[in-house]
């Protein structure tokens, strides 16, 4: 097996499949998801049970890795003489990046000849995963750890993610929708549209009535930001039919302005995002223009 000059690690919030992680030699740290009285901690979990339990009324809660946990994950690589670049879920959603930074400082005292660089991805799901893939590609081209880290910092706000949730229940629980908005929105079948700002916070940018209008709203916002030379990811839960509808509409729009067809792949949303949005959601993630500040 090939030994790489440094390790690239992310976490399960990146929603990388085992195939993608192995193809790019990316290490994945597993968060713990508590739901239905059971704790799940797997790098590549089967999400079907998560969706089923949430639809049955259970709440999902992900537990961030604490500094001691990170030290346990990172120490073996440093002891083997390898540096580490860790790409964390947005600090706007989780305190994970802070725990990772504490662990990194302590480990660099323990291993003074080694480096641990922690990067806040300022996003989540496959948006975070896309940055990990980019980092791996640069590493494999012989780019140094420091240069890869700097390029991630420079380009992380070029990752855009736009999502909608079909229920307001979970956004209410996470505080992104107040009680009045929840009550009125549920009656009117309002679908919130959300995106990540440049500071890594996940906020609404609009609200519409009905699923089809929600998909239209996502594409209105996403299409101007897309770089057609990059893979576009459609994120979904177990609603593949709606994911395919969104993808087909994106391809039609893309053909109107660019002769090159979009390359689209599908990624299931994991617990880190579904805990906030609920078990029925769909979205689009892409590289392209710098994201909005507000």
C-alpha positions as CSV (number, residue, x, y, z in Angstrom):
1,X,0.0,0.0,0.0
2,X,1.3,3.5,-0.9
3,X,2.4,5.6,2.0
4,X,1.4,9.3,1.6
5,X,3.6,12.1,3.0
6,X,0.8,13.3,5.3
7,X,-2.6,12.1,6.4
8,X,-5.9,13.8,5.4
9,X,-8.7,13.2,7.9
10,X,-12.2,14.5,8.1
11,X,-15.3,13.3,10.0
12,X,-18.6,11.6,9.3
13,X,-20.3,15.0,8.9
14,X,-18.6,15.1,5.4
15,X,-20.9,12.3,4.3
16,X,-18.1,10.6,2.3
17,X,-18.9,7.0,1.1
18,X,-16.4,4.3,1.9
19,X,-15.6,4.1,-1.8
20,X,-14.8,7.8,-2.0
21,X,-12.7,7.7,1.2
22,X,-10.7,4.7,0.0
23,X,-10.2,6.0,-3.5
24,X,-8.7,9.2,-2.2
25,X,-7.0,7.7,0.9
26,X,-9.0,9.9,3.3
27,X,-9.3,9.0,7.0
28,X,-12.8,9.5,8.5
29,X,-13.3,10.1,12.2
30,X,-16.7,8.8,13.4
31,X,-19.1,11.0,15.4
32,X,-21.5,9.3,17.8
33,X,-25.2,9.7,16.9
34,X,-27.7,9.0,19.7
35,X,-31.2,8.1,18.7
36,X,-33.9,5.7,20.0
37,X,-31.9,4.9,23.1
38,X,-28.9,3.6,21.0
39,X,-25.5,5.2,20.3
40,X,-24.2,4.7,16.8
41,X,-20.5,5.4,16.0
42,X,-19.4,4.3,12.5
43,X,-17.3,6.0,9.9
44,X,-19.6,4.8,7.1
45,X,-23.0,4.1,8.7
46,X,-26.2,2.8,7.1
47,X,-28.6,5.8,7.3
48,X,-31.8,3.9,6.7
49,X,-32.4,3.2,10.4
50,X,-31.7,6.9,11.2
51,X,-34.4,8.0,8.8
52,X,-36.9,5.4,10.0
53,X,-36.5,6.3,13.7
54,X,-36.7,10.0,13.0
55,X,-39.9,9.5,11.0
56,X,-41.2,7.6,14.0
57,X,-40.7,10.7,16.1
58,X,-37.3,10.1,17.6
59,X,-34.8,13.0,17.8
60,X,-31.2,12.4,16.6
61,X,-28.3,14.1,18.4
62,X,-24.7,13.9,17.3
63,X,-21.9,14.1,19.9
64,X,-18.7,15.9,18.9
65,X,-15.4,14.2,19.5
66,X,-13.7,15.7,22.6
67,X,-9.9,16.6,22.7
68,X,-9.0,13.3,24.3
69,X,-10.8,11.5,21.5
70,X,-9.0,13.4,18.9
71,X,-5.6,12.7,20.5
72,X,-6.4,9.0,20.4
73,X,-7.3,9.3,16.7
74,X,-4.3,11.4,15.7
75,X,-1.5,10.1,17.9
76,X,-0.9,6.8,15.9
77,X,-0.2,8.8,12.7
78,X,2.2,11.2,14.5
79,X,4.0,8.3,16.2
80,X,4.5,6.7,12.8
81,X,6.2,9.9,11.6
82,X,3.3,11.4,9.6
83,X,1.8,14.8,9.8
84,X,-2.0,15.3,9.7
85,X,-4.4,17.8,8.1
86,X,-7.8,17.6,9.7
87,X,-10.9,19.1,8.0
88,X,-13.7,19.7,10.4
89,X,-17.4,20.4,10.1
90,X,-18.3,24.1,10.2
91,X,-17.8,25.8,13.5
92,X,-21.1,27.3,12.8
93,X,-22.8,23.9,13.4
94,X,-20.5,22.2,15.9
95,X,-17.7,22.9,18.4
96,X,-15.7,20.0,17.0
97,X,-13.1,22.3,15.4
98,X,-12.3,23.7,18.8
99,X,-11.8,20.3,20.3
100,X,-9.6,19.3,17.4
101,X,-7.5,22.5,17.9
102,X,-7.0,21.8,21.6
103,X,-5.8,18.2,20.7
104,X,-3.5,19.5,18.0
105,X,-1.7,21.9,20.3
106,X,-1.2,19.2,22.9
107,X,0.0,16.7,20.4
108,X,2.5,19.1,18.9
109,X,4.1,19.4,22.3
110,X,4.2,15.6,22.6
111,X,5.6,15.3,19.0
112,X,7.6,18.5,18.4
113,X,8.8,17.3,15.0
114,X,5.3,16.7,13.7
115,X,2.6,19.0,12.4
116,X,-1.2,18.9,12.9
117,X,-3.2,21.4,11.0
118,X,-6.9,21.9,11.7
119,X,-9.1,23.5,9.1
120,X,-12.7,24.7,9.7
121,X,-14.4,23.7,6.5
122,X,-17.1,26.4,7.0
123,X,-19.6,23.9,5.6
124,X,-20.9,20.3,6.1
125,X,-22.0,17.2,4.3
126,X,-20.5,16.6,0.9
127,X,-19.4,20.3,0.8
128,X,-17.0,19.4,3.5
129,X,-16.3,16.2,1.7
130,X,-15.5,18.0,-1.5
131,X,-12.7,20.0,0.3
132,X,-11.3,16.7,1.6
133,X,-11.2,15.3,-1.9
134,X,-9.5,18.4,-3.2
135,X,-6.9,18.2,-0.5
136,X,-6.2,14.6,-1.3
137,X,-5.8,15.4,-5.0
138,X,-3.3,18.1,-4.2
139,X,-1.4,15.9,-1.8
140,X,-1.2,13.2,-4.5
141,X,0.3,15.7,-6.9
142,X,3.1,16.3,-4.4
143,X,1.9,19.6,-2.9
144,X,3.1,20.2,0.6
145,X,1.0,20.1,3.7
146,X,1.2,23.9,4.3
147,X,0.3,24.7,0.7
148,X,-2.6,22.4,0.7
149,X,-3.9,23.9,4.0
150,X,-3.5,27.4,2.6
151,X,-5.4,26.5,-0.6
152,X,-8.2,25.0,1.5
153,X,-8.5,28.3,3.5
154,X,-8.5,30.3,0.3
155,X,-11.1,28.2,-1.5
156,X,-13.4,26.9,1.2
157,X,-16.0,29.7,0.6
158,X,-16.2,28.7,-3.0
159,X,-18.1,25.6,-1.9
160,X,-21.8,26.3,-2.0
161,X,-24.5,24.2,-0.4
162,X,-28.2,24.9,-0.7
163,X,-30.8,22.7,1.0
164,X,-34.4,22.5,1.8
165,X,-36.3,20.6,4.6
166,X,-39.8,19.3,3.9
167,X,-40.7,19.6,7.6
168,X,-40.2,22.5,10.0
169,X,-40.2,20.2,13.1
170,X,-36.5,19.7,13.3
171,X,-35.6,23.3,12.4
172,X,-37.8,24.3,15.3
173,X,-36.0,21.9,17.6
174,X,-32.6,23.3,16.5
175,X,-33.7,26.9,17.0
176,X,-33.6,27.9,13.3
177,X,-37.4,28.4,13.2
178,X,-39.3,30.1,16.1
179,X,-42.7,28.8,17.4
180,X,-44.8,31.3,15.4
181,X,-43.0,30.5,12.2
182,X,-43.3,26.8,12.9
183,X,-47.1,27.0,13.5
184,X,-47.9,29.1,10.5
185,X,-45.4,27.4,8.2
186,X,-46.8,23.9,9.0
187,X,-50.3,25.0,8.2
188,X,-49.2,26.6,4.9
189,X,-46.8,23.8,4.0
190,X,-43.9,26.2,3.9
191,X,-40.5,24.8,2.9
192,X,-37.5,26.8,4.2
193,X,-34.5,27.3,1.9
194,X,-31.1,27.3,3.6
195,X,-27.5,27.9,2.7
196,X,-24.1,28.4,4.4
197,X,-22.7,31.9,4.7
198,X,-19.1,32.8,4.4
199,X,-18.7,32.5,8.2
200,X,-19.9,28.9,8.1
201,X,-23.4,29.5,9.6
202,X,-26.4,27.7,8.1
203,X,-29.2,30.2,7.6
204,X,-32.4,30.6,5.7
205,X,-32.4,32.6,2.4
206,X,-36.0,32.1,1.5
207,X,-39.2,30.2,2.1
208,X,-41.8,28.8,-0.4
209,X,-44.9,26.7,-0.5
210,X,-44.6,23.1,-1.7
211,X,-41.8,20.8,-2.7
212,X,-41.5,21.8,-6.4
213,X,-41.3,25.5,-5.5
214,X,-38.6,24.6,-3.0
215,X,-36.5,22.9,-5.7
216,X,-37.0,25.8,-8.0
217,X,-35.8,28.1,-5.2
218,X,-32.7,26.0,-4.6
219,X,-31.8,26.1,-8.3
220,X,-32.5,29.8,-8.6
221,X,-29.8,30.3,-5.9
222,X,-27.4,27.6,-6.9
223,X,-27.1,27.7,-10.7
224,X,-25.3,31.1,-10.9
225,X,-22.7,29.8,-8.4
226,X,-21.8,26.6,-10.3
227,X,-18.5,25.9,-12.0
228,X,-19.6,23.5,-14.8
229,X,-16.2,21.9,-14.9
230,X,-16.6,20.6,-11.3
231,X,-18.8,17.7,-10.1
232,X,-22.2,18.9,-8.7
233,X,-23.6,16.8,-5.8
234,X,-27.3,16.3,-5.1
235,X,-27.8,15.5,-1.4
236,X,-30.9,13.7,-0.2
237,X,-32.1,11.3,2.5
238,X,-34.1,8.3,1.2
239,X,-36.1,10.4,-1.2
240,X,-34.2,9.5,-4.4
241,X,-37.1,10.4,-6.6
242,X,-36.9,14.0,-5.5
243,X,-33.1,14.0,-5.8
244,X,-33.4,12.9,-9.4
245,X,-36.1,15.5,-10.1
246,X,-33.7,18.2,-8.8
247,X,-30.8,16.8,-10.8
248,X,-32.8,16.7,-14.0
249,X,-33.9,20.3,-13.6
250,X,-30.3,21.4,-12.9
251,X,-29.1,19.7,-16.1
252,X,-31.9,21.4,-18.1
253,X,-30.9,24.8,-16.8
254,X,-27.2,24.2,-17.3
255,X,-27.7,23.3,-21.0
256,X,-29.3,26.7,-21.6
257,X,-26.1,28.5,-20.6
258,X,-23.3,26.0,-21.2
259,X,-22.8,23.3,-23.8
260,X,-21.0,21.0,-21.4
261,X,-23.4,18.8,-19.4
262,X,-23.2,18.9,-15.7
263,X,-21.5,15.9,-14.0
264,X,-23.8,15.0,-11.1
265,X,-23.4,12.6,-8.3
266,X,-25.7,11.7,-5.4
267,X,-24.8,11.7,-1.7
268,X,-27.1,10.7,1.2
269,X,-27.2,13.1,4.1
270,X,-25.9,11.7,7.4
271,X,-26.8,12.4,11.0
272,X,-24.8,15.6,11.4
273,X,-27.0,17.5,9.0
274,X,-30.2,15.4,9.3
275,X,-30.3,16.1,13.0
276,X,-30.9,19.8,12.0
277,X,-33.1,19.3,8.9
278,X,-35.0,16.2,9.6
279,X,-35.3,12.9,7.6
280,X,-36.8,14.5,4.5
281,X,-34.5,17.0,2.8
282,X,-32.8,17.6,-0.6
283,X,-30.1,20.0,-1.7
284,X,-27.3,20.8,-4.1
285,X,-23.6,21.4,-3.4
286,X,-21.0,22.7,-5.8
287,X,-17.7,24.5,-6.3
288,X,-17.9,27.9,-7.9
289,X,-18.3,31.5,-6.9
290,X,-17.6,32.7,-3.4
291,X,-20.6,32.3,-1.3
292,X,-22.6,35.2,0.2
293,X,-21.8,37.0,3.4
294,X,-25.5,37.5,4.2
